[in-house]
Amino acid sequence: TGGYLVIEARKETIGTNNYTSARIISEDKKTFTYGRIDIRAKLPKGQGLWPALWMLGNNISQTGYAWPACGEIDIMELLGHDPQKVYGTIHWGIAGQGSTHIGGDYTITTGDFSGSFHVFSLQWDNSKLTILVDNVAYFTGNKTDVVANYPFDKPFFFIMNVAVGGNWPGNPNSSTTFPQRMIVDYVRVFQ
């Protein structure tokens, strides 16, 4: 709407679910290996909300469910009860088992990530992945940090979503207002 991608989480009962939301996936449609990715977005907030701008290795379904061996790059995750802080993480490991991961976080000092647009970025080459907010780097994962098969040299696809509930953010409560929206202005890939 209005030239933006809007992913909206709603409190509404559909079947046995008390909430609805959506995600956009570019798997097998548009994939990338290396470059700089900039995503300008405004994020939702509230207990139990979990917006994410992330990527998975496009080979995730080639030999069954291959996570985390396919690799995961979390350019931005936010826990709605802490709307001033975002996380950037990379995951890898043996398919079907738990992941090994490293990452960092970034906290803004004025306002929160729901109040205005911010640019969440990934700079990715054959030796490292660096995650940034508004052009400030706050996490770098080097190839030498990954002590397993290195998945970050293959094509990855985008996922943009707003999850409601889950082990990490917990569930919504009476303080959570709905609807909540993640508004994406653009996704730019430079290679």
C-alpha positions, 0 to 999 in steps of 0.5 A: 500500500502506498508504494510499500510492502506491508506485512501485518500481524492481526489478532483474529481467529482463523481455525485454531489460530488466534493471530494471523500474519504473513511472510514473503519468500524469494526461494527459487525465484531470486537468490544472491551470493555476495554483495551488499543488501540494504533493506529500509524498513519500519518495524512493529513493536509489542510483547510477542512480536518477532519481525525478521529480515533474513536469508536461507541457503537456496539448497535448503530443500534439495536433499530434504530439510537441510537446515542449518547446513544450508546456512541462515543469515539474520540481517535483522531480528527484533523482539517486540518487547525491546523495540530499541534493539535489533539482532544480526546472526549467522547460523550453520551446522549439520542438517537436522541438528541444532545450529551453531551461531554467532551474532551481535546486537545494536541498540538505538539511543533515541526512540525505537525501530517502530518510530521511523525507517531504518536501513538494515544491511548485509555486506557479504563477500567470500571471507566475511559477513558484516551486518549494519544498521544505518550504515553502522557495522555492529557484527562481523562473522568471518569465514574462520569463525565457522568451524564446519562446512561453510554454507555462506558461499552459495546462493541465498534467498530472502524471507521477510516476516512478522512472527507472533509468539515463539520461544524467543519473544514469548506470546503476546499479552494484554499490553500488545496492540494489534494490528502491528505492521512491518513496512518495507520501503525497499530492498536493494542488492548491489553486486 
